[in-house]
Amino acid sequence: MATTIKKELKNKKKTRKKVPRALIYEMRKGSPIYYRDYDKVLKGELSLEAVMGSSGLQAWLIDIIITFLKSVLDKGKYIILTNEVGYKFAPRSWYNLDIAIWEKEKVKPYLTQDKLIPVAPEVVIEIDTKADLRKFENPQDYFHRKTQDLLDSGVKKVIWIFTKDKKIWIAENKKPWLIVDFDYDIPVMGKIKFNLKKLIEEEGQDV
């Protein structure tokens, strides 16, 4: 019996080692967080591109939010990065960010380097997630953990947009975290706010 268990454990370890780095979505304290449905890629049921790609809805929402932000932000002071930009927030730890606003002077040295950015952005906006959440006891554990990690690292505000529930989560350090609807005026920074419902309707779509 003991021999059988040892063999099973060895087989599990071998299986974990076979997961290619390309299927690692994020890393927290050396512990990988894989892409959702990564196991289906390993089985040949899905392609790598199928699990890494954004949905049309996610990509579209990112586009209209960035378009708005670029029209109101001080381009001389701030820069917006997207496309799952990698942020190294601690040793052996990095998160992918959908939309992140940095002070241009702070991030400028890293813009031409082919590596993760080690400087905290001012604001992070996330839309759903591509992470595999099965290793967490509750899906909310992932969102809470990532949010707190970002805030602890120096990010001033984290905004989550959950498309299925049509809810928005606004988190800041030392302030109550809020859960609001799509028609809420979301404070980004300073006097800048956006109303997701209005942005969607301005594109001729229903919420």
C-alpha positions in Angstrom: 0.0 0.0 0.0 2.8 2.4 1.0 4.7 1.6 -2.2 1.6 2.3 -4.3 1.0 5.7 -2.6 4.7 6.6 -3.2 4.4 5.7 -6.9 1.2 7.8 -7.2 2.9 10.8 -5.6 5.9 10.5 -7.9 3.6 10.3 -10.9 1.8 13.5 -9.7 5.1 15.3 -9.4 6.1 14.2 -12.9 2.8 15.4 -14.2 3.3 18.8 -12.6 6.8 19.1 -14.1 5.4 18.5 -17.6 3.2 21.6 -17.5 5.0 24.0 -19.9 5.8 27.6 -18.7 3.5 28.9 -21.5 0.5 27.7 -19.5 1.5 29.6 -16.4 -0.8 32.6 -16.2 0.7 34.2 -13.1 3.1 33.4 -10.3 2.7 34.1 -6.5 5.6 33.4 -4.2 6.9 30.8 -6.5 3.6 29.0 -6.8 2.2 29.0 -10.4 -1.4 30.0 -11.2 -2.2 28.3 -14.5 -4.5 29.4 -17.4 -8.1 28.2 -17.1 -8.5 24.8 -18.8 -4.7 24.3 -19.0 -5.3 20.6 -18.4 -7.3 20.4 -21.6 -4.3 21.8 -23.5 -2.1 19.0 -21.9 -4.7 16.5 -23.1 -4.7 17.9 -26.6 -8.4 18.9 -26.3 -7.7 22.7 -26.7 -4.9 24.7 -28.3 -2.6 27.0 -26.3 -4.1 30.0 -28.1 -7.6 28.9 -27.0 -6.9 29.3 -23.3 -4.6 32.4 -23.6 -6.8 34.5 -25.8 -9.3 37.1 -24.5 -13.0 36.8 -25.2 -14.5 39.3 -27.6 -16.4 40.9 -24.7 -13.3 41.3 -22.5 -11.2 42.8 -25.4 -14.0 45.2 -26.4 -14.5 46.5 -22.8 -10.8 47.0 -22.4 -10.8 49.0 -25.7 -13.6 51.3 -24.8 -12.2 51.9 -21.3 -8.8 52.7 -22.6 -10.2 55.0 -25.3 -12.0 57.0 -22.6 -9.0 57.1 -20.3 -6.7 58.3 -23.0 -9.0 61.1 -23.8 -9.0 62.5 -20.2 -5.6 61.5 -18.7 -2.6 63.9 -18.7 -0.5 62.2 -21.4 2.6 64.0 -20.2 2.3 62.6 -16.7 0.6 59.2 -17.1 0.9 56.2 -19.4 -1.7 53.4 -19.9 -0.4 49.9 -20.6 -2.5 46.9 -21.5 -2.4 43.5 -23.2 -1.8 41.5 -20.0 1.2 43.6 -19.0 3.4 41.7 -16.5 3.9 43.4 -13.1 6.6 41.9 -10.8 5.3 42.8 -7.4 7.6 40.6 -5.2 10.4 38.0 -5.6 9.2 35.0 -7.6 5.8 36.8 -8.0 4.1 38.5 -10.9 0.6 39.3 -12.1 -0.8 40.0 -15.5 -2.8 43.3 -15.7 -5.5 44.1 -18.2 -5.3 47.9 -17.8 -2.7 49.7 -15.7 -2.0 53.4 -15.3 1.6 54.4 -14.4 3.3 57.6 -13.7 5.3 58.0 -16.9 8.6 59.0 -15.2 8.5 56.0 -12.8 7.9 53.4 -15.5 9.8 55.1 -18.4 13.1 53.2 -17.8 11.3 49.8 -18.2 9.3 50.6 -21.4 12.1 49.5 -23.7 13.1 46.5 -21.8 11.9 43.0 -22.6 11.1 42.0 -19.0 8.4 42.4 -16.3 7.8 45.8 -14.9 8.9 46.0 -11.2 7.3 49.4 -10.5 3.8 49.6 -9.0 1.2 51.3 -11.2 -1.2 53.9 -9.8 -4.4 52.1 -10.8 -5.2 48.7 -12.1 -8.4 47.7 -13.9 -9.1 44.0 -14.4 -11.9 42.4 -16.4 -12.8 38.9 -15.3 -9.8 36.5 -15.3 -8.1 33.8 -17.4 -6.7 32.1 -14.3 -7.6 28.5 -13.4 -9.4 28.9 -10.0 -9.8 25.3 -9.1 -6.9 25.3 -6.7 -8.6 27.9 -4.6 -11.2 26.9 -2.0 -13.4 29.7 -3.3 -13.0 31.7 -6.6 -13.3 34.9 -4.5 -10.0 33.9 -2.7 -8.1 34.5 -6.0 -9.7 37.9 -6.6 -9.2 39.0 -2.9 -5.6 37.7 -2.8 -4.6 39.4 -6.1 -6.2 42.6 -5.1 -4.5 42.7 -1.7 -1.2 41.8 -3.2 -1.5 44.7 -5.6 -2.5 47.2 -2.9 0.3 46.0 -0.6 2.8 46.4 -3.3 2.0 50.1 -3.8 -1.0 50.1 -6.2 -3.3 52.8 -5.1 -6.6 51.5 -6.5 -7.8 48.2 -8.0 -11.0 48.0 -10.0 -12.5 44.6 -11.0 -15.2 44.3 -13.6 -17.2 41.1 -13.5 -19.1 40.7 -16.7 -21.2 37.7 -15.7 -22.7 39.3 -12.6 -22.5 42.9 -14.1 -20.8 44.1 -10.9 -17.7 46.3 -10.3 -15.4 45.9 -7.3 -13.4 49.0 -6.2 -10.6 48.4 -3.7 -8.3 50.9 -2.0 -6.0 50.5 1.1 -7.5 51.7 4.4 -10.9 52.2 2.8 -14.0 50.0 2.6 -14.0 47.9 -0.6 -17.1 48.6 -2.7 -19.2 46.4 -4.9 -21.3 48.5 -7.3 -23.4 48.1 -10.5 -22.4 49.0 -14.0 -24.2 52.3 -13.8 -22.0 53.6 -11.0 -19.6 56.4 -11.6 -16.2 54.7 -11.0 -13.6 57.0 -9.6 -10.3 56.3 -11.3 -7.9 59.0 -10.1 -8.4 62.7 -9.2 -11.6 63.9 -10.8 -11.5 61.3 -13.5 -14.5 58.9 -13.4 -16.1 56.5 -15.9 -19.6 55.0 -16.0 -19.4 51.7 -17.7 -23.1 51.5 -18.6 -22.8 54.9 -20.4 -19.6 53.9 -22.2 -21.3 50.7 -23.5 -24.5 52.6 -24.5 -22.4 55.2 -26.4 -21.1 52.3 -28.5 -24.7 51.5 -29.4 -24.8 48.3 -27.3 -27.1 47.3 -24.4 -25.6 46.5 -21.0 
